[in-house]
Amino acid sequence: MKKSLLALAALGAFAGVAHAQSSVTLYGIIDEGFNVNTNSGGKHLYNLSSGVLQGSRFGLRGTEDLGGGLKAIFVLENGFDVNTGKLGQGGLMFGRQAYVGLSSQFGTVTLGRQYDSVVDYVGPLEAGDQWGGYIAAHPGDVDNFNNAYRTNNTVKYTSANYNGLTFGGTYSFGGQAGNFSGNQIWSLGAGYNNGPLVLGVGYLNARTPAASGGLFNNSGTATTAITAVTSPVYAAYTSANTYQVIGAGGAYTFGAATIGLTYSNIKFSNLGMAFAQPDVKGQSATFNNAELNFKYQLTPALLIGAAYDYTRGASIDGASTAQYHQGAVGVDYFLSKRTDVYVTGVYQHALGEVLNQAGTGVVDATAGINGLTGSSNQNQFTARIGIRHKF
């Protein structure tokens, strides 16, 4: 009897140790606010919206120590709309992230729905990922710096941190029977963060991005390929066989001030199948984007920011090169470590001409602030006052 009691006590102690080596954390963000849009398809719009500064979400993050420096990890992260309670990312249960993997001193390998290397290494250097929210992202988030598109069926490697240097890459299987390259996505990137200097570079390549299951159309609610993207900035070019992004950025902090710069080259190669105009088929459309941003920590609780972004579009079939000038300002005040209130304003002005969505002719370029219904003319302004709580 005594032996049985001792064995039971030992087993209980072992279970307690095993439990102590594992952890699961519930976390989340609730972001809500009031918006003004001066031109939403030709009309003024006043509304509440969720998840502008950061996407509203809740998630589970877990780790288990397997011994010898090896750990099992997972993340399940859900996006949602505070105003309606509906799921984000096209109604997916865990549409923001869902992955499992192993981590060691040599790096981390994860499998699932994840972020690409441009998002990981260059995205954090743009104003939209810092104090501006998605409305301050580059027009239409044409370079995916603001994580408009995630990758499914993805194998991802992230290196350990070597004195501030990290690097990694992703590969997403297209999942098309008999077509290995269809819908496939891959990316590479590297970053350096040590002291006042932060640098990042990234490359993203996506085949048939607007096809069902492609990068632009993988939310789980498939739509017609050519209408998967609605941004007036580049919707006409999404029938391309390949979408490619080359991005780089840097930031330097001196005292309470930080100045940053990003650049991206975006190419829609082999414009295709949906276009009715024969001389457009097979061509490529290239965009170039540059952003200069600045932020200043006036007090430990008060941050101000400003940014200017310039996008130069492609010239195809006689259309003059479209240009987009965008300015953004923001103020963020922290009521506590977990709760802040903020104000953001964004103005965009478009010039030149673009192909219409059917590829049958050219039209005047219209403004298209990221995440909003496009303007009916060359100008668009939006402002937001919001509150964010983290848990």
N, C-alpha and C positions, 0 to 999 in steps of 0.2 A: 504493500500500500504506500509506504514511504517512498519507494522507488518510483511509483507511478506519479505521485505528487511532485517529486523532484523533476521528473521528465516533463511534466506539464508546465512547471514553472520555467524550465529552461527553454521550452518551445515558445512560451509567451514572451520571454525576454528576447529571443531571436526574432520573433515577429515584430517586436517593437523597434529593434535595430533596423530591420529591413524597411519598415515604414518610414523611419527617420531619414533614410537615404533617398526617398522619393518625395516629390512635391508636385502639387497641382495648384495653379493660381488662376483665380477669376479676375479679369480686368476689363476695363471699358472706357469709353468716352461718350458723353452726350453733348452735342453741339447744336444749338438752336438759335434762330435769330430772325429779324425783320429785314426785308429787302425792298429796294426801289430799283426798278429797271426802266430807263427812259424810252427804250425802243425794243419791245418784245414782239417781233413780227409787225411792227408799225404802231403798236399801242403801248401806253404806259402800263406798268404792272407793279402792284404792291402786294406782297405776300410774305408768309412765313416759310422758311425752309430749314432743313436739317442737314448738318454735316458739311458746312462750307469751309471753315478753318481747318477742321479735321473731320473725316467721316465718322458719323455716329456708329458705335460698334460695341459689342461685348465679345469676349473670347476666353478660352481656356488655354493655358500654357503649362506644359508639364515636363518634368525631367526625372529620370531614374539613374542612379549611379550603379553602373554595372561592374565597377572595379577596374583597377589598372588604368585609370584616367579615361575610361570609355563611359559614355552616357547615352541613354536613349532619350530622345526629345520629341515633342509634338506641339503643334499649334492648331487650334480650331477657332476661326474668327469670323463672326457674323456682322454684316452691315445692316442697318435698319433706318427707317424714317421716323423721327420722333413724332411728327404731326399726325401720321396715319397708323403707325405701328407696322407697316408693311416691310417685308424684307428688301434689302438692297441688292445690287448686282444682278438685276433681272429676276429676283425672287429666289436666289439660291440660299440654302440654309447656312452654308459657310462660304459665302461668295468672296470674302476678302482674302482669306488664306485658309488652307487646309493641308497640312503636311505632317509627316513623321520621318524620323531619321536617326542617325548616330553622330555623336560629336566626340572628338578626341584632341590630343595635343597637335595632331596633324591637320585639323580642320573639321568641317562639318559637311555631311552628305544628307540631303533631305529629298523626299519624294512627295509630289502632290501638286496642288494649285498654289502658285507662288509668284513672287515679283522677279522681274528680269534684272540684269546687271546695270542697265541705264538707270532704272529706278533706284537701285541700291546705292550706286556710287556717285551719280551726277545729280539725280533728282533733289537730294537734300540741299543743294547749293543754289537752287532757284528760289525766288521770293515766295512763290506759291506754296512751297513746302515748309516755309518758315513762319511768316506772319501774315501772308496775304490770302491763303486758302485757294481753292481751285479756281475762283474767279480771277485771281492774279496769275494763273498759269499762262503759258504761252498760248497764242490764239488756237482754240480748238484742241489744246494739248497735243499739237501736231507731232511733237518729238517724244511723247509719253513720259516726260520728266515728272509729271504730276500723277502718274500711275492710273491713267484712264483705262488702261487695258492690262489684264493679268494673263498669266500663261497656265494652261491646263496640262495635265499629264507630264509634269516636269521633273527632271532630275537636276539637282542643284548642288554645286560645291562652293563652300566658302572657306577660305584659308584661315589659319590662326593669325593673330596679330603679331607682326614682326616689327617692334619698335615704331608702331604707327602705320605700317604698311599692311594692307589687306588686299586680297584679290579673289576672283571667283568667276564662275560661269554657270550657264543653264543650258539644258537641251530639252525641248518639248517634242514628244512624239506626235506626229500628225494624226495617226489612228485611222488612216484611209487604206482599206484593203487594196492591194495591188499598186499603191502609189506611196512609196516610202517618203518622198519629199513633200507631198501635199500637206498643207497646214503646219508643217514643221516650223519650229521657232528655236533660235539659239542666240545666246548672248555671252559677252565677255566683259569684264570690267576690273578696275583696280582703284584703290583709294589710299590717300596718305593723310593722316590726322595726327599732328604732333606739335604741341605748343600753339602759337598763333596762326599757323598755316594749315589749310585744308585744301586738298586737291582730289579730283576725281575724273576718271575717263570711263567711257562705256561704249559698247557696240551692240546693236540689236538687229537681227535679221529674221523676218517672218515671211513665209511663203503663203500665197493665196490668202491674204489677211482678211478679206471681206467675205470669203466663202463660209458657209455654215461650219462652225467649229474652228475657224481661223481666229487670229488675234483680235480683230475688230468685232467678232461675232461669236464669242464663246461663252456668253453668260448663261446658256442653257435655255434661252428663249429665242431660238433661231428666227431670223427674219430674212427677207430677200437680200441677197448679197449686196446689191448696189445701194440699198437704203439703210444698211447697218450703221453707217456714220451719217450724221445729219449736219455736222459743222459746215457752214458755207465756205470755210477756208480751204478745205481739202476733200470734201465729199465727192467731187467730180473725179478724183484720181484713185479711188479705193478699189477699182477693178484691176489694179496692177497685180502682176504675178508675184512681185516681191516688194516688201516694205522694209527699208533699211534706215537705221539711225546711227550716226556717229556723234557722240557728245563728249564734252569736256567742260570742266569748270574749276574754279578756285575761289578761296576766300582768305582774307587776312584780317586778324583782329589786333587793334592797337588801342589799349585802354578799354573804354566802354563802347568803342565803335568797331563795326565790321563792314568791310567793303567786299563785294563779291562780283564775279563775272562768269557767265556761262555762254557756251557756243554749241550749236547743233547743226548738222547737215542731214537733211531728210530727203530720201529718194524713193519715189514710186516708180519702179522699173517695169517695162513691158506692159504699158497700159493696154487693157485687153478687150475682153470678150464683149462687154456690154455696150461699147461705143458703136454708134451707127455711122460715124464718119470715118471712112477707111484710112485717111492720112493721119489719124490720131492713134490708131492701133499700133502697138509695138513701141511707141515712143516712151520717154521717161519724163517725169516731172520732179524737179528738185527744189526744195525749200532750204533757206538758210536763216538761222535765228541767232540773235545775240541779245543778251540781257546784262544790264548793269544794275546791281542792287546795293542797298545801304541800310544798315540798322544801327540804332544807338540806344543803349541801356541808360536812360536818363536817371533812373533810380533802380534799386533792386526789384521794385514792383512795376515799373513803367518802361515799356519799350515802344519806340517809334521806328517806322521803316518807310522806305521809298524805293521805287524801281522804275526803270525804263526798259522796254523791250521792243526790238525791231525784227520783223519777219519779212523776208523777201521771197516771193513765190516764183513759180515757174512760168515761162512763156511758151505756149503751145498753140499751134494753128492760128498764128497772127494775133493772139491776145497779148496785150502789153503786160509786163510783169506786175503782178499784184504786190502791194506793199501794205504792211500793217504796223502802225505805230501805237504803242500801248503804254500808258503810265498808271502806276498804282501807288497808293499811300495807305498806311495802316498805323493804328495805335492799339496797344494791348496792355491792359492793366490787370495785374494779378491780385485778387482779393485774398488768396491763400496759395499754398503750394499746389492745390488741386483745382481751384476755381478761378477763372479769369473772365473779364468782359472786354470786348474789342470792337473796333470800328474799322472798316476797310472800304476804300473807294477805288474804282477802276474805270478808266476811259480808254476807248479804242477808236482809231480812225483808219479807214481803209482807202486805198488808192488803186487805180488800174483796173484790169479786167481779168476774169477767170472763165474757164470753160463752164458751161452749164452742166448739170448733173447727168444729163443724157449724152453729153459729148457731141451735140449737134451744132453748137455755136458758142459765142462768147457773150458774157453779160458783165455789167459793172460789178466790181468787187464790193461786197457788203461786210460790215463789221460783224464779228462773231466772238464775243467774249466766251471763254471756256465755260461749258456747263449750262449756258443760257440759250433760249430760243434766239436765233439770229436776228439781226436788225434788218429793217426794210430799206435802209440807206447806208451811207458810209460811216455813220457815227453811232456809238452806243456807250452809255454810261450806266454803271450800277454802283450802289452803295449798300452796305450791310452793317447793322449793329447786332452783336450776338453775345451769347454767353456759352462758355465751355466748362464742363465739369469732368474730371478724370477720377476713376475709381479703380 
